Amino acid sequence: GILLFSAVGIVFVILLITYRSLQLALLFLFCGVGAVGMAQGVVYLLAKNADLTVNGQSAGILSVLVLGAGVDYALLLVARYREELHHYEDRHEAMAHALHRAAPAILASGATVIIGLLCLMFAQMNSTSSLGPVGAAGIACALFVMMLMLPALLVIVGRWIFWPFVPRFGDPVKSSTGLWSRVGQRIAKAPRKVWIGTSLALVAVSFGIVQLDATGLSNEESFTKAQPSVAAEKLLAQHFPGGAGSPVAVIARGDQADAVKTAFAETQGIDPDSVQVKSPADSPVAYLEGVLTAAPDSKAAFETIDRVRDAVHAVDGADALVGGNTAVNKDVQDASSADNRLI
């Protein structure tokens, strides 16, 4: 809800600044919100009938993505339509020419975004993989609404929708005399210098990607405001081993419980006194727990998980598996890092 209302508010302000027409801004938002509703319906059907995974993250992104992309496509179309209204007295004819000229660029832009989003389907993380078709469906709905519904509404309501700056038939087109027209004319005089200069600038700023830290966030860093759980975690760390609230779990064959316990307890980063076998002695499966000496969401804890896995896997015939919150978080981080490189 907050994401959608924030996006609507920001888009509304941008539209008012761009066109200085309240009714046109409201028409844009009407179509944009309609596209969001249509996209949510399509995604619901995909989730129900095609086993598409939809979570809170993808649902939130869908609303903002559809609204932003939809309004962007609408701006391209309306800018062309406004120009054509100066050349054609019949608004139906003006819209026909506007669609003929703007539609190829808008459709190509939307198709590029859809193809890019579908690349997310190659991700290991289910949340990332499902975001691809969710986003692609949203962009398709935005294209549908802005290329069909918006043009029809613009033609129905007429020129007054642009009030107080109504484009009149026969008046000079402002785009041929304004600031951006002068910028375009200067670029046209030296296109080679412009594309070389902008390319060098893009290369320079893209070097920041080498400093990208995509290793995940700690529990404290995951929140923008103070949370009771974070305060409790800090207090716990002051009086107990760092991982006391999130022990490492190991599952192994029952007849190898002692050997696995020894390997587990001797692993660097595990409190040896905390390692316990918590299953009956005659159980075919042994369940062990141990406490990390480092905070469970730290890099040191993740490194300890690797060492624990190496140690218990080295026990012949134990078929040991390592779990717990820290192990799960590490696996998620590893999968996310692999997805970043692949995608």
C-alpha positions as YAML, in Angstrom:
chain: A
units: angstrom
residues:
- id: 1
  name: GLY
  ca: [0.00, 0.00, 0.00]
- id: 2
  name: ILE
  ca: [2.71, 2.48, 0.98]
- id: 3
  name: LEU
  ca: [4.73, 1.74, -2.17]
- id: 4
  name: LEU
  ca: [1.74, 2.22, -4.46]
- id: 5
  name: PHE
  ca: [0.54, 5.43, -2.82]
- id: 6
  name: SER
  ca: [4.08, 6.83, -2.81]
- id: 7
  name: ALA
  ca: [4.48, 6.02, -6.50]
- id: 8
  name: VAL
  ca: [1.10, 7.59, -7.31]
- id: 9
  name: GLY
  ca: [2.04, 10.75, -5.42]
- id: 10
  name: ILE
  ca: [5.43, 11.10, -7.10]
- id: 11
  name: VAL
  ca: [4.02, 10.43, -10.57]
- id: 12
  name: PHE
  ca: [1.21, 12.93, -9.96]
- id: 13
  name: VAL
  ca: [3.69, 15.68, -9.06]
- id: 14
  name: ILE
  ca: [5.85, 14.89, -12.10]
- id: 15
  name: LEU
  ca: [2.83, 15.03, -14.40]
- id: 16
  name: LEU
  ca: [1.70, 18.37, -12.96]
- id: 17
  name: ILE
  ca: [5.17, 19.82, -13.50]
- id: 18
  name: THR
  ca: [5.38, 18.40, -17.02]
- id: 19
  name: TYR
  ca: [1.94, 19.34, -18.38]
- id: 20
  name: ARG
  ca: [0.58, 21.78, -15.75]
- id: 21
  name: SER
  ca: [-2.83, 20.25, -16.39]
- id: 22
  name: LEU
  ca: [-4.69, 18.73, -13.45]
- id: 23
  name: GLN
  ca: [-7.22, 16.86, -15.55]
- id: 24
  name: LEU
  ca: [-4.55, 15.33, -17.81]
- id: 25
  name: ALA
  ca: [-2.56, 14.19, -14.77]
- id: 26
  name: LEU
  ca: [-5.69, 12.57, -13.33]
- id: 27
  name: LEU
  ca: [-6.37, 10.82, -16.65]
- id: 28
  name: PHE
  ca: [-2.81, 9.46, -16.65]
- id: 29
  name: LEU
  ca: [-3.23, 8.17, -13.11]
- id: 30
  name: PHE
  ca: [-6.62, 6.66, -13.91]
- id: 31
  name: CYS
  ca: [-5.08, 4.64, -16.73]
- id: 32
  name: GLY
  ca: [-1.99, 3.83, -14.65]
- id: 33
  name: VAL
  ca: [-3.99, 2.52, -11.70]
- id: 34
  name: GLY
  ca: [-6.19, 0.61, -14.14]
- id: 35
  name: ALA
  ca: [-3.08, -1.03, -15.59]
- id: 36
  name: VAL
  ca: [-1.98, -1.98, -12.06]
- id: 37
  name: GLY
  ca: [-5.36, -3.59, -11.36]
- id: 38
  name: MET
  ca: [-5.27, -5.46, -14.66]
- id: 39
  name: ALA
  ca: [-1.72, -6.68, -13.97]
- id: 40
  name: GLN
  ca: [-2.67, -7.90, -10.50]
- id: 41
  name: GLY
  ca: [-5.57, -9.84, -12.00]
- id: 42
  name: VAL
  ca: [-3.34, -11.46, -14.63]
- id: 43
  name: VAL
  ca: [-0.73, -12.38, -12.04]
- id: 44
  name: TYR
  ca: [-3.45, -13.86, -9.81]
- id: 45
  name: LEU
  ca: [-4.57, -16.09, -12.68]
- id: 46
  name: LEU
  ca: [-0.97, -17.12, -13.37]
- id: 47
  name: ALA
  ca: [-0.42, -17.94, -9.70]
- id: 48
  name: LYS
  ca: [-3.64, -19.93, -9.55]
- id: 49
  name: ASN
  ca: [-3.35, -21.85, -12.82]
- id: 50
  name: ALA
  ca: [0.37, -21.87, -13.68]
- id: 51
  name: ASP
  ca: [1.90, -22.40, -10.21]
- id: 52
  name: LEU
  ca: [3.62, -19.00, -10.36]
- id: 53
  name: THR
  ca: [5.10, -18.02, -6.99]
- id: 54
  name: VAL
  ca: [4.05, -14.54, -5.85]
- id: 55
  name: ASN
  ca: [5.31, -13.03, -2.59]
- id: 56
  name: GLY
  ca: [5.07, -9.64, -0.97]
- id: 57
  name: GLN
  ca: [8.24, -8.43, -2.65]
- id: 58
  name: SER
  ca: [7.12, -9.21, -6.19]
- id: 59
  name: ALA
  ca: [3.62, -7.84, -5.50]
- id: 60
  name: GLY
  ca: [5.07, -4.54, -4.28]
- id: 61
  name: ILE
  ca: [7.46, -4.28, -7.21]
- id: 62
  name: LEU
  ca: [4.65, -5.08, -9.65]
- id: 63
  name: SER
  ca: [2.58, -2.05, -8.63]
- id: 64
  name: VAL
  ca: [5.45, 0.42, -8.86]
- id: 65
  name: LEU
  ca: [6.80, -1.11, -12.07]
- id: 66
  name: VAL
  ca: [3.47, -1.03, -13.91]
- id: 67
  name: LEU
  ca: [2.63, 2.49, -12.80]
- id: 68
  name: GLY
  ca: [6.07, 3.88, -13.65]
- id: 69
  name: ALA
  ca: [6.42, 2.11, -17.00]
- id: 70
  name: GLY
  ca: [2.82, 2.78, -17.98]
- id: 71
  name: VAL
  ca: [3.07, 6.51, -17.34]
- id: 72
  name: ASP
  ca: [6.39, 6.57, -19.22]
- id: 73
  name: TYR
  ca: [4.76, 5.01, -22.29]
- id: 74
  name: ALA
  ca: [1.83, 7.40, -21.93]
- id: 75
  name: LEU
  ca: [4.16, 10.41, -21.90]
- id: 76
  name: LEU
  ca: [5.72, 9.31, -25.19]
- id: 77
  name: LEU
  ca: [2.33, 8.88, -26.82]
- id: 78
  name: VAL
  ca: [0.79, 12.09, -25.49]
- id: 79
  name: ALA
  ca: [3.82, 14.16, -26.51]
- id: 80
  name: ARG
  ca: [3.41, 12.95, -30.09]
- id: 81
  name: TYR
  ca: [-0.40, 13.38, -29.96]
- id: 82
  name: ARG
  ca: [-0.01, 16.94, -28.73]
- id: 83
  name: GLU
  ca: [2.23, 17.76, -31.69]
- id: 84
  name: GLU
  ca: [-0.15, 16.17, -34.18]
- id: 85
  name: LEU
  ca: [-3.05, 18.25, -32.84]
- id: 86
  name: HIS
  ca: [-1.25, 21.29, -34.27]
- id: 87
  name: HIS
  ca: [-1.20, 19.68, -37.71]
- id: 88
  name: TYR
  ca: [-4.65, 18.04, -37.85]
- id: 89
  name: GLU
  ca: [-7.97, 19.61, -36.96]
- id: 90
  name: ASP
  ca: [-9.66, 16.24, -36.51]
- id: 91
  name: ARG
  ca: [-8.41, 14.74, -33.24]
- id: 92
  name: HIS
  ca: [-9.14, 11.22, -34.50]
- id: 93
  name: GLU
  ca: [-6.76, 11.76, -37.40]
- id: 94
  name: ALA
  ca: [-4.22, 13.33, -35.06]
- id: 95
  name: MET
  ca: [-4.31, 10.29, -32.78]
- id: 96
  name: ALA
  ca: [-3.99, 7.92, -35.75]
- id: 97
  name: HIS
  ca: [-0.79, 9.67, -36.85]
- id: 98
  name: ALA
  ca: [0.49, 9.83, -33.26]
- id: 99
  name: LEU
  ca: [0.02, 6.09, -32.80]
- id: 100
  name: HIS
  ca: [1.60, 5.37, -36.17]
- id: 101
  name: ARG
  ca: [4.73, 7.30, -35.20]
- id: 102
  name: ALA
  ca: [5.00, 6.55, -31.48]
- id: 103
  name: ALA
  ca: [3.78, 2.95, -31.27]
- id: 104
  name: PRO
  ca: [6.89, 1.26, -32.78]
- id: 105
  name: ALA
  ca: [9.22, 2.93, -30.27]
- id: 106
  name: ILE
  ca: [6.89, 2.26, -27.33]
- id: 107
  name: LEU
  ca: [6.34, -1.39, -28.27]
- id: 108
  name: ALA
  ca: [10.07, -1.92, -28.83]
- id: 109
  name: SER
  ca: [10.80, -0.39, -25.43]
- id: 110
  name: GLY
  ca: [8.20, -2.56, -23.71]
- id: 111
  name: ALA
  ca: [9.37, -5.72, -25.48]
- id: 112
  name: THR
  ca: [12.96, -5.03, -24.40]
- id: 113
  name: VAL
  ca: [11.88, -4.71, -20.77]
- id: 114
  name: ILE
  ca: [9.75, -7.86, -20.98]
- id: 115
  name: ILE
  ca: [12.63, -9.91, -22.43]
- id: 116
  name: GLY
  ca: [14.99, -8.54, -19.79]
- id: 117
  name: LEU
  ca: [12.60, -9.42, -16.98]
- id: 118
  name: LEU
  ca: [12.09, -12.95, -18.32]
- id: 119
  name: CYS
  ca: [15.85, -13.48, -17.97]
- id: 120
  name: LEU
  ca: [15.21, -13.55, -14.21]
- id: 121
  name: MET
  ca: [13.62, -16.97, -14.71]
- id: 122
  name: PHE
  ca: [17.13, -18.44, -14.91]
- id: 123
  name: ALA
  ca: [17.78, -17.49, -11.26]
- id: 124
  name: GLN
  ca: [18.22, -20.13, -8.54]
- id: 125
  name: MET
  ca: [16.22, -18.16, -5.99]
- id: 126
  name: ASN
  ca: [12.52, -18.81, -6.41]
- id: 127
  name: SER
  ca: [11.62, -15.28, -5.35]
- id: 128
  name: THR
  ca: [13.89, -13.84, -8.04]
- id: 129
  name: SER
  ca: [12.89, -16.38, -10.68]
- id: 130
  name: SER
  ca: [9.17, -15.72, -10.19]
- id: 131
  name: LEU
  ca: [9.70, -11.96, -10.33]
- id: 132
  name: GLY
  ca: [10.53, -12.31, -14.04]
- id: 133
  name: PRO
  ca: [7.10, -13.44, -15.30]
- id: 134
  name: VAL
  ca: [5.35, -11.24, -12.73]
- id: 135
  name: GLY
  ca: [7.14, -8.15, -14.01]
- id: 136
  name: ALA
  ca: [6.77, -9.20, -17.65]
- id: 137
  name: ALA
  ca: [3.02, -9.62, -17.22]
- id: 138
  name: GLY
  ca: [2.88, -6.19, -15.61]
- id: 139
  name: ILE
  ca: [4.71, -4.50, -18.48]
- id: 140
  name: ALA
  ca: [2.46, -6.25, -21.01]
- id: 141
  name: CYS
  ca: [-0.61, -4.93, -19.18]
- id: 142
  name: ALA
  ca: [0.87, -1.42, -19.07]
- id: 143
  name: LEU
  ca: [1.43, -1.54, -22.83]
- id: 144
  name: PHE
  ca: [-2.09, -2.82, -23.42]
- id: 145
  name: VAL
  ca: [-3.75, -0.07, -21.39]
- id: 146
  name: MET
  ca: [-1.57, 2.80, -22.61]
- id: 147
  name: MET
  ca: [-1.77, 1.80, -26.28]
- id: 148
  name: LEU
  ca: [-5.52, 1.08, -26.36]
- id: 149
  name: MET
  ca: [-7.41, 2.57, -23.43]
- id: 150
  name: LEU
  ca: [-5.52, 5.87, -23.12]
- id: 151
  name: PRO
  ca: [-5.74, 6.82, -26.84]
- id: 152
  name: ALA
  ca: [-9.47, 6.09, -26.83]
- id: 153
  name: LEU
  ca: [-10.04, 8.27, -23.76]
- id: 154
  name: LEU
  ca: [-7.92, 11.11, -25.15]
- id: 155
  name: VAL
  ca: [-9.95, 11.15, -28.37]
- id: 156
  name: ILE
  ca: [-13.25, 11.00, -26.46]
- id: 157
  name: VAL
  ca: [-12.51, 13.91, -24.10]
- id: 158
  name: GLY
  ca: [-11.04, 16.16, -26.80]
- id: 159
  name: ARG
  ca: [-8.48, 18.96, -26.71]
- id: 160
  name: TRP
  ca: [-9.71, 20.52, -23.45]
- id: 161
  name: ILE
  ca: [-7.89, 17.80, -21.51]
- id: 162
  name: PHE
  ca: [-4.71, 19.85, -22.09]
- id: 163
  name: TRP
  ca: [-6.18, 23.04, -20.55]
- id: 164
  name: PRO
  ca: [-4.80, 25.61, -19.80]
- id: 165
  name: PHE
  ca: [-2.27, 24.97, -22.61]
- id: 166
  name: VAL
  ca: [-4.59, 23.64, -25.30]
- id: 167
  name: PRO
  ca: [-2.86, 22.74, -28.59]
- id: 168
  name: ARG
  ca: [-4.68, 24.60, -31.39]
- id: 169
  name: PHE
  ca: [-4.80, 23.58, -35.02]
- id: 170
  name: GLY
  ca: [-2.38, 25.68, -37.06]
- id: 171
  name: ASP
  ca: [-0.41, 27.04, -34.08]
- id: 172
  name: PRO
  ca: [3.40, 26.52, -34.20]
- id: 173
  name: VAL
  ca: [4.66, 23.45, -32.38]
- id: 174
  name: LYS
  ca: [6.48, 24.51, -29.24]
- id: 175
  name: SER
  ca: [8.87, 21.57, -29.53]
- id: 176
  name: SER
  ca: [10.39, 23.21, -32.61]
- id: 177
  name: THR
  ca: [11.26, 26.42, -30.77]
- id: 178
  name: GLY
  ca: [11.91, 25.43, -27.15]
- id: 179
  name: LEU
  ca: [14.98, 24.52, -25.11]
- id: 180
  name: TRP
  ca: [15.09, 20.88, -26.12]
- id: 181
  name: SER
  ca: [14.77, 21.82, -29.76]
- id: 182
  name: ARG
  ca: [17.92, 23.92, -29.43]
- id: 183
  name: VAL
  ca: [19.68, 21.07, -27.62]
- id: 184
  name: GLY
  ca: [18.69, 18.67, -30.40]
- id: 185
  name: GLN
  ca: [19.94, 21.05, -33.07]
- id: 186
  name: ARG
  ca: [23.32, 21.35, -31.37]
- id: 187
  name: ILE
  ca: [23.60, 17.57, -31.07]
- id: 188
  name: ALA
  ca: [22.75, 17.20, -34.75]
- id: 189
  name: LYS
  ca: [25.66, 19.46, -35.68]
- id: 190
  name: ALA
  ca: [28.25, 17.22, -33.97]
- id: 191
  name: PRO
  ca: [26.70, 13.78, -33.35]
- id: 192
  name: ARG
  ca: [30.04, 11.95, -33.26]
- id: 193
  name: LYS
  ca: [31.44, 14.13, -30.50]
- id: 194
  name: VAL
  ca: [28.24, 13.73, -28.50]
- id: 195
  name: TRP
  ca: [28.05, 9.93, -28.64]
- id: 196
  name: ILE
  ca: [31.76, 9.54, -27.92]
- id: 197
  name: GLY
  ca: [31.56, 11.94, -24.98]
- id: 198
  name: THR
  ca: [28.47, 10.35, -23.48]
- id: 199
  name: SER
  ca: [29.95, 6.86, -23.95]
- id: 200
  name: LEU
  ca: [33.11, 7.86, -22.09]
- id: 201
  name: ALA
  ca: [31.02, 9.38, -19.30]
- id: 202
  name: LEU
  ca: [28.96, 6.19, -18.97]
- id: 203
  name: VAL
  ca: [32.09, 4.04, -18.87]
- id: 204
  name: ALA
  ca: [33.56, 6.29, -16.16]
- id: 205
  name: VAL
  ca: [30.53, 6.13, -13.87]
- id: 206
  name: SER
  ca: [30.07, 2.38, -14.49]
- id: 207
  name: PHE
  ca: [33.35, 1.65, -12.71]
- id: 208
  name: GLY
  ca: [31.40, 1.95, -9.47]
- id: 209
  name: ILE
  ca: [30.04, -1.53, -10.09]
- id: 210
  name: VAL
  ca: [33.38, -3.03, -9.02]
- id: 211
  name: GLN
  ca: [32.65, -1.71, -5.51]
- id: 212
  name: LEU
  ca: [29.20, -3.29, -5.40]
- id: 213
  name: ASP
  ca: [28.72, -5.18, -2.15]
- id: 214
  name: ALA
  ca: [26.09, -7.84, -2.82]
- id: 215
  name: THR
  ca: [26.94, -10.07, 0.13]
- id: 216
  name: GLY
  ca: [23.67, -9.43, 1.89]
- id: 217
  name: LEU
  ca: [22.63, -7.51, 4.99]
- id: 218
  name: SER
  ca: [22.83, -8.32, 8.65]
- id: 219
  name: ASN
  ca: [19.61, -8.45, 10.66]
- id: 220
  name: GLU
  ca: [20.24, -4.92, 11.94]
- id: 221
  name: GLU
  ca: [20.96, -3.58, 8.45]
- id: 222
  name: SER
  ca: [17.76, -5.10, 7.08]
- id: 223
  name: PHE
  ca: [15.60, -2.51, 8.86]
- id: 224
  name: THR
  ca: [15.40, 1.25, 8.34]
- id: 225
  name: LYS
  ca: [14.13, 1.80, 11.89]
- id: 226
  name: ALA
  ca: [15.04, 0.36, 15.29]
- id: 227
  name: GLN
  ca: [13.38, -2.98, 15.95]
- id: 228
  name: PRO
  ca: [12.88, -4.85, 19.27]
- id: 229
  name: SER
  ca: [14.34, -8.03, 17.76]
- id: 230
  name: VAL
  ca: [17.58, -6.24, 16.90]
- id: 231
  name: ALA
  ca: [17.83, -4.80, 20.42]
- id: 232
  name: ALA
  ca: [17.25, -8.27, 21.90]
- id: 233
  name: GLU
  ca: [19.92, -9.75, 19.63]
- id: 234
  name: LYS
  ca: [22.46, -7.17, 20.80]
- id: 235
  name: LEU
  ca: [21.61, -7.80, 24.46]
- id: 236
  name: LEU
  ca: [21.89, -11.55, 23.94]
- id: 237
  name: ALA
  ca: [25.33, -11.14, 22.35]
- id: 238
  name: GLN
  ca: [26.57, -9.20, 25.40]
- id: 239
  name: HIS
  ca: [25.94, -12.08, 27.81]
- id: 240
  name: PHE
  ca: [26.05, -15.24, 25.69]
- id: 241
  name: PRO
  ca: [27.95, -16.58, 22.67]
- id: 242
  name: GLY
  ca: [27.09, -14.70, 19.49]
- id: 243
  name: GLY
  ca: [24.98, -17.48, 18.03]
- id: 244
  name: ALA
  ca: [23.15, -18.54, 21.20]
- id: 245
  name: GLY
  ca: [19.79, -17.54, 19.78]
- id: 246
  name: SER
  ca: [20.35, -19.29, 16.46]
- id: 247
  name: PRO
  ca: [22.14, -22.64, 16.94]
- id: 248
  name: VAL
  ca: [23.61, -24.68, 14.11]
- id: 249
  name: ALA
  ca: [21.72, -27.94, 13.53]
- id: 250
  name: VAL
  ca: [23.32, -31.13, 12.22]
- id: 251
  name: ILE
  ca: [21.46, -34.27, 11.11]
- id: 252
  name: ALA
  ca: [23.40, -37.53, 10.73]
- id: 253
  name: ARG
  ca: [23.05, -41.29, 11.01]
- id: 254
  name: GLY
  ca: [22.47, -42.39, 14.59]
- id: 255
  name: ASP
  ca: [25.34, -44.90, 14.66]
- id: 256
  name: GLN
  ca: [27.79, -42.12, 13.78]
- id: 257
  name: ALA
  ca: [26.52, -39.62, 16.35]
- id: 258
  name: ASP
  ca: [29.65, -39.67, 18.52]
- id: 259
  name: ALA
  ca: [32.02, -39.20, 15.59]
- id: 260
  name: VAL
  ca: [29.92, -36.38, 14.18]
- id: 261
  name: LYS
  ca: [29.71, -34.73, 17.61]
- id: 262
  name: THR
  ca: [33.49, -34.81, 17.95]
- id: 263
  name: ALA
  ca: [34.03, -33.32, 14.49]
- id: 264
  name: PHE
  ca: [31.34, -30.72, 15.15]
- id: 265
  name: ALA
  ca: [32.73, -29.65, 18.52]
- id: 266
  name: GLU
  ca: [36.30, -29.37, 17.22]
- id: 267
  name: THR
  ca: [35.31, -26.99, 14.43]
- id: 268
  name: GLN
  ca: [36.71, -23.48, 14.74]
- id: 269
  name: GLY
  ca: [33.92, -20.98, 15.41]
- id: 270
  name: ILE
  ca: [31.74, -23.44, 17.38]
- id: 271
  name: ASP
  ca: [31.53, -23.34, 21.19]
- id: 272
  name: PRO
  ca: [32.65, -26.92, 22.00]
- id: 273
  name: ASP
  ca: [30.76, -27.04, 25.31]
- id: 274
  name: SER
  ca: [27.49, -26.22, 23.53]
- id: 275
  name: VAL
  ca: [27.48, -29.22, 21.18]
- id: 276
  name: GLN
  ca: [24.82, -31.72, 22.23]
- id: 277
  name: VAL
  ca: [23.11, -34.76, 20.77]
- id: 278
  name: LYS
  ca: [19.37, -34.16, 21.17]
- id: 279
  name: SER
  ca: [17.98, -37.47, 19.96]
- id: 280
  name: PRO
  ca: [17.50, -40.85, 21.70]
- id: 281
  name: ALA
  ca: [20.55, -43.09, 21.74]
- id: 282
  name: ASP
  ca: [18.80, -45.82, 19.74]
- id: 283
  name: SER
  ca: [17.40, -43.43, 17.14]
- id: 284
  name: PRO
  ca: [18.42, -44.16, 13.52]
- id: 285
  name: VAL
  ca: [18.90, -40.43, 13.03]
- id: 286
  name: ALA
  ca: [20.99, -38.18, 15.28]
- id: 287
  name: TYR
  ca: [20.11, -34.53, 15.79]
- id: 288
  name: LEU
  ca: [22.89, -32.28, 17.10]
- id: 289
  name: GLU
  ca: [23.01, -28.61, 17.99]
- id: 290
  name: GLY
  ca: [25.95, -26.28, 18.53]
- id: 291
  name: VAL
  ca: [26.31, -22.57, 19.21]
- id: 292
  name: LEU
  ca: [28.33, -20.20, 17.04]
- id: 293
  name: THR
  ca: [30.87, -17.97, 18.75]
- id: 294
  name: ALA
  ca: [30.19, -15.18, 16.23]
- id: 295
  name: ALA
  ca: [26.96, -13.34, 15.49]
- id: 296
  name: PRO
  ca: [24.72, -15.63, 13.42]
- id: 297
  name: ASP
  ca: [24.38, -13.11, 10.57]
- id: 298
  name: SER
  ca: [28.08, -12.24, 10.32]
- id: 299
  name: LYS
  ca: [30.63, -13.20, 7.70]
- id: 300
  name: ALA
  ca: [32.55, -15.12, 10.37]
- id: 301
  name: ALA
  ca: [29.44, -17.22, 11.08]
- id: 302
  name: PHE
  ca: [29.04, -18.04, 7.39]
- id: 303
  name: GLU
  ca: [32.68, -19.13, 7.24]
- id: 304
  name: THR
  ca: [32.06, -21.33, 10.27]
- id: 305
  name: ILE
  ca: [29.17, -23.02, 8.47]
- id: 306
  name: ASP
  ca: [31.55, -23.95, 5.65]
- id: 307
  name: ARG
  ca: [34.00, -25.42, 8.17]
- id: 308
  name: VAL
  ca: [31.25, -27.36, 9.95]
- id: 309
  name: ARG
  ca: [30.09, -28.85, 6.68]
- id: 310
  name: ASP
  ca: [33.60, -29.86, 5.72]
- id: 311
  name: ALA
  ca: [34.15, -31.45, 9.15]
- id: 312
  name: VAL
  ca: [30.94, -33.49, 9.40]
- id: 313
  name: HIS
  ca: [31.00, -34.50, 5.74]
- id: 314
  name: ALA
  ca: [34.43, -36.00, 6.37]
- id: 315
  name: VAL
  ca: [32.91, -38.54, 8.80]
- id: 316
  name: ASP
  ca: [32.52, -41.74, 6.78]
- id: 317
  name: GLY
  ca: [29.02, -43.16, 6.65]
- id: 318
  name: ALA
  ca: [27.46, -40.28, 8.60]
- id: 319
  name: ASP
  ca: [25.60, -38.70, 5.66]
- id: 320
  name: ALA
  ca: [25.56, -35.52, 7.72]
- id: 321
  name: LEU
  ca: [23.61, -32.42, 6.77]
- id: 322
  name: VAL
  ca: [24.04, -28.95, 8.29]
- id: 323
  name: GLY
  ca: [21.07, -26.63, 8.80]
- id: 324
  name: GLY
  ca: [19.76, -23.88, 11.03]
- id: 325
  name: ASN
  ca: [18.99, -20.23, 10.32]
- id: 326
  name: THR
  ca: [22.60, -19.28, 9.68]
- id: 327
  name: ALA
  ca: [23.11, -22.13, 7.22]
- id: 328
  name: VAL
  ca: [19.90, -21.22, 5.41]
- id: 329
  name: ASN
  ca: [20.89, -17.55, 5.20]
- id: 330
  name: LYS
  ca: [24.31, -18.51, 3.86]
- id: 331
  name: ASP
  ca: [22.77, -20.72, 1.18]
- id: 332
  name: VAL
  ca: [20.42, -17.89, 0.21]
- id: 333
  name: GLN
  ca: [23.36, -15.49, -0.03]
- id: 334
  name: ASP
  ca: [25.38, -17.93, -2.14]
- id: 335
  name: ALA
  ca: [22.44, -18.50, -4.49]
- id: 336
  name: SER
  ca: [21.80, -14.76, -4.77]
- id: 337
  name: SER
  ca: [25.46, -14.08, -5.57]
- id: 338
  name: ALA
  ca: [25.39, -16.78, -8.24]
- id: 339
  name: ASP
  ca: [22.21, -15.25, -9.68]
- id: 340
  name: ASN
  ca: [23.87, -11.82, -9.84]
- id: 341
  name: ARG
  ca: [26.72, -13.21, -11.89]
- id: 342
  name: LEU
  ca: [24.49, -15.31, -14.15]
- id: 343
  name: ILE
  ca: [21.78, -12.76, -14.84]
...
